[in-house]
Amino acid sequence: MYFDTHAHYDDKAFDPDRDELLARLHKEGLSLVIDPGCEPESSRAAIGLAGRHEFVYAAVGYHPEELDQYSEEGFEEIKTLARHEKCLAIGEIGLDYYWDAAHKEEQKALFHRQIALALELCKPVIIHDREAHGDCMEIISGYPELRGVFHCYSGSAEMAKELLKRGWYLGFDGPVTYKNARKTLEVLALCPLDRILIETDSPYLSPVPMRGKRNDSGNLRYICEKIAEIKGESPERIAQATAENGRCLFFS
């Protein structure tokens, strides 16, 4: 029923019960999940997890926060992992000027390299964009054939409209349930149902009423309920539509 298009089950927070939790969530309605890597080690772990669970898939890449871990050897490993049959996308990649505004040019160079890899392999991208909206838009605008999702979308309504015109998907997570989510809800209201993906970003960004606890895909229902409220649909319809959207982006 649910397709969690962004969950970091390779994270150490899941070390005590990772495989048992995933098996239980699958029985309770989690039909598909994508685990995005953040550097070679986590990308390798995501591929390994996908190999143990039929419904789990991986994405691989260098997260901008992991720029200091970059090496040519590591990038070669990412390129190899990207060709694995259970790797659906290149991600989590992009720009983050919140944590690191001192290495913008290096971040952009790595972003370009990973976009080139995605296009070479005909795979979509999962983009991390934090306080780097203008540069992210400028970069993707240079690749009109690129497709993918802006994970945990945090840009403006105007930027969202431009992305939607270009055929991009927008990912919505636990923050849609937060009291200060006015801008996100504005974007959600204008986003067509066929361009919405749901994500948990587990173990982070737990939705209300689970804030402060470890997040997992069982909390997708709270995200669906909030989206349903904004879109005037049932939560079941939101779950179905977003699962279809995820299959369209990542499996076609």
Helices and strands as residue ranges (DSSP letters): E 2-4, G 12-14, H 18-27, E 30-36, H 40-52, E 56-60, G 64-69, H 72-81, E 87-96, H 104-121, E 125-130, H 133-141, E 148-150, H 157-165, E 169-172, G 174-177, H 182-190, G 193-195, E 196-198, G 217-219, H 220-231, H 235-251
